[in-house]
Amino acid sequence: MRRTPVPSDDPSPPEIPTSRRGGRVNRLREAARNRSERWLYRDDVVRMDEVGIVIHNYYWPLGNKRIGYADISSFTRRGLKTWQGQHRVHGIDLRGRWYSRDRHRGEKELAIDLDVGGRIRPVLTVRDPDTVMRLLRQRLGSPAVDTPSGSEPPADDDPEAWLL
């Protein structure tokens, strides 16, 4: 004989929808689909949400890197040229910039360097750098350094002039 559940006065949390097979993997996929609706920006290199930035293929082939907005002290937009990382598929350059794996970097003209307080600075080469810069300004509350020519930011009397 099969028992029918008796409704109780205690409201229980709703069940996480799963596919017919059920299981943990399908619940995680469903949660990822729900999170995708909350992204502020998404392309093949970067996802931005309310909490931070996820850089795809940062530790290629092992995984992605998540950087919270609180960890970013400054950001710089600069031009990409042949000797400044335009044709680098993955890895670090001599100035300590880390390029995540991006097969289409050679087609892009602008990059965004993130200063996260260490010797290595992650570089974003996104499809729409203007949107990413606008979102970073909104989240971090201060204007960024803008060097579209590909040069480094000019020296200033105040060493903290480029910090947020």
TAGI-V684066 format. One record per residue. N is the residue number from 0. RES is the residue in one letter. SS is DSSP state (H for helix, E for strand, C for the rest). OMEGA is omega in degrees with one decimal (999 if undefined). D_CENTER is the distance of its C-alpha to the mean C-alpha in Angstrom with 2 decimals. Layout:
N;RES;SS;OMEGA;D_CENTER
N;RES;SS;OMEGA;D_CENTER
This chain:
0;M;C;-176.8;54.22
1;R;C;179.5;50.71
2;R;C;172.7;49.65
3;T;C;-179.0;47.86
4;P;C;179.5;45.47
5;V;C;179.0;47.01
6;P;C;-179.5;44.90
7;S;C;178.1;44.47
8;D;C;-178.9;44.12
9;D;C;175.5;40.91
10;P;C;179.4;37.84
11;S;C;179.2;35.56
12;P;C;-179.2;31.80
13;P;C;179.5;31.07
14;E;C;176.8;30.50
15;I;C;-179.0;27.16
16;P;C;177.5;27.89
17;T;C;176.4;27.99
18;S;C;-178.9;29.38
19;R;C;-178.5;32.99
20;R;C;-178.6;32.25
21;G;C;176.7;30.45
22;G;C;-175.0;28.98
23;R;H;-177.2;25.85
24;V;H;-179.6;23.81
25;N;H;176.0;24.55
26;R;H;177.5;23.76
27;L;H;177.2;20.27
28;R;H;178.7;19.81
29;E;H;177.5;21.16
30;A;H;178.0;18.85
31;A;H;177.0;15.79
32;R;H;179.3;17.49
33;N;H;178.0;18.00
34;R;H;-176.2;14.39
35;S;H;179.1;13.46
36;E;C;-176.9;15.67
37;R;C;179.8;13.72
38;W;C;176.5;10.42
39;L;C;179.3;10.42
40;Y;E;179.0;8.83
41;R;E;168.2;8.50
42;D;C;-175.2;9.61
43;D;C;-178.6;10.39
44;V;C;-168.7;7.67
45;V;E;166.6;4.34
46;R;E;177.0;4.65
47;M;E;175.4;5.14
48;D;C;-177.5;8.22
49;E;C;-173.8;10.94
50;V;C;-176.0;10.03
51;G;E;-176.0;6.58
52;I;E;172.6;2.82
53;V;E;178.9;3.21
54;I;E;-179.7;4.17
55;H;E;175.4;7.42
56;N;E;178.2;10.69
57;Y;E;177.9;9.90
58;Y;E;-174.5;13.20
59;W;C;6.3;14.79
60;P;C;-171.2;16.90
61;L;C;-178.2;16.21
62;G;E;-175.4;12.71
63;N;E;176.7;8.99
64;K;E;176.9;7.60
65;R;E;177.9;6.48
66;I;E;177.5;6.69
67;G;E;179.3;8.72
68;Y;H;179.1;9.67
69;A;H;-179.3;13.05
70;D;H;-177.4;12.20
71;I;C;179.6;11.35
72;S;C;174.4;14.87
73;S;E;177.7;14.52
74;F;E;-174.2;12.74
75;T;E;172.1;14.74
76;R;E;-178.7;14.98
77;R;E;178.3;17.39
78;G;E;175.1;19.12
79;L;C;175.2;18.92
80;K;C;-175.4;22.36
81;T;H;-177.4;23.99
82;W;H;-179.4;24.32
83;Q;H;170.4;20.95
84;G;C;-176.0;18.66
85;Q;C;-176.9;19.12
86;H;C;176.7;20.67
87;R;C;-178.6;18.89
88;V;C;-176.4;17.49
89;H;C;173.2;16.07
90;G;E;-174.0;16.88
91;I;E;174.8;17.70
92;D;C;-175.9;19.89
93;L;C;179.5;22.76
94;R;C;176.9;20.99
95;G;C;177.0;18.50
96;R;E;-179.7;15.44
97;W;E;179.3;13.46
98;Y;E;174.8;12.61
99;S;C;-176.3;10.84
100;R;C;178.6;13.10
101;D;C;-177.6;13.38
102;R;C;-176.1;16.90
103;H;C;-178.9;16.82
104;R;H;179.4;15.94
105;G;H;179.1;19.68
106;E;H;-175.0;19.77
107;K;C;-175.3;17.27
108;E;C;-176.8;18.62
109;L;E;176.5;15.92
110;A;E;176.4;13.12
111;I;E;177.6;11.10
112;D;E;177.8;11.75
113;L;E;174.7;10.30
114;D;E;-178.2;13.21
115;V;C;173.9;12.63
116;G;C;179.4;16.38
117;G;C;178.4;17.15
118;R;C;-178.0;18.75
119;I;C;-179.1;15.75
120;R;E;175.7;13.12
121;P;E;179.9;9.85
122;V;E;176.2;10.01
123;L;E;172.4;7.91
124;T;C;-173.2;10.51
125;V;C;178.7;9.74
126;R;C;-176.1;12.74
127;D;C;-176.2;13.06
128;P;H;179.4;12.34
129;D;H;177.9;14.68
130;T;H;179.8;12.89
131;V;H;177.4;9.57
132;M;H;178.8;12.06
133;R;H;179.0;13.97
134;L;H;177.7;11.33
135;L;H;176.9;10.52
136;R;H;178.7;14.32
137;Q;H;-175.9;14.93
138;R;H;-175.2;12.83
139;L;H;170.3;14.11
140;G;C;-178.9;17.46
141;S;C;178.6;18.47
142;P;C;-178.0;18.57
143;A;C;174.5;16.85
144;V;E;-178.3;18.64
145;D;E;179.8;19.10
146;T;E;-175.9;20.64
147;P;C;-178.3;20.55
148;S;C;179.8;23.47
149;G;C;-179.7;21.58
150;S;C;176.5;23.46
151;E;C;176.3;22.45
152;P;C;-178.7;22.72
153;P;C;178.3;26.45
154;A;C;-177.7;28.11
155;D;C;179.0;29.06
156;D;C;-179.3;31.67
157;D;C;-177.0;29.25
158;P;C;179.8;26.80
159;E;C;-177.1;24.50
160;A;C;-176.4;24.46
161;W;C;-180.0;20.91
162;L;C;178.2;19.51
163;L;C;999;18.28
